[in-house]
Amino acid sequence: MIGILLIYSSPLWAEKVAIVVQKVIPAVNVLAQKVAEQTGFTATVVLAEQFEYSVYDCVVLVGDGPLETWNLANDVPVVSILSGRVAVENASFLSSAIFVEPPLRRQVALARLILGEAENLGILILNDDFKRLSLEVSKLPKSSKIKLYNIDEYDSFNRALIDLLADSRVLIGQYDLNIYSAKNIENILITAYRHNIPLIGPSNAYINAGALASTYSDLTDVARRLSEILLKGLGHNDWAKPDYNSYFSVSYNHQVARSLNLNLPDVDTVVASIKKTEQ
């Protein structure tokens, strides 16, 4: 059985790209259409189960489900989107990938543009991420102003959070559902705002939950970067290394800003300033 959902077609001789999903996600149909328009390739949305991958020139795995279950031969290039950095780095078969989360440097830059260079920034982490994030922090300007709080070194999650809030002006949220789970996020936000400490989120979903601000890459940003990767990879056999999406926007929660008595800088100016630091 071939689980083909939708085909966005280009000329018959165009490269054929499979956009693989675990279940039907309407937004992926839009993504496939954008990729077809921007590349001239044929983009076909297919279900992960029982599709004939060998008829395609490239496979794009959408999200953690298809990435975790992929066990087919590497006869075609495989690209991952909408999965986290850790999951991608554990998948050695990938030709390229776009991490779903933003780089730490981008979140730190956003926090400093809103609250100032001199403020202390706190990050909740687990043991598994300590080495990686310590290295990332060491490469950032004013790294001494950024402190990691390892939850595994405390007798409770709340104790780690309270220590961070006592010593920090900002909480930098990570794309880690073991920390920012549906169970924890409400407690984190309520406790943070009792201490007048804002949360800078790693995605737009955190704005809806109550974060002050976040960088995010929307569907258009993902399609644009994915199209670039596919054009260069399939056209010149030059696959970009797995990396963060260079296309992004910034979103604010103005209600939270008012409650914290904060004046937010112009969004376009902030985005331009962050992009300048990443060049």
ABEGO torsion letter per residue (X at the ends): XBBBABBBBBBAABBBBBBBBABBBAAAAAAAAAAAAAAGBBBBBBBABGBBAAABABBBBBEAAAAAABABBAABBBBBBGBBAAAAAABAABABBBBABBBAAAAAAAAAAAAEAABBBBBBBBAAAAAAAAAAAAABBGAAABBBBBAAABABAAAAAAAAAAABABBBBBBBAAABBAAAAAAAAAAAAAAGBBBBBABAAAAAAGBABBBBBBAAAAAAAAAAAAAAAAAAGBBBBBBBBABBBBBBBAAAAAAAGBBBBBAAAAAAAAAAAAX
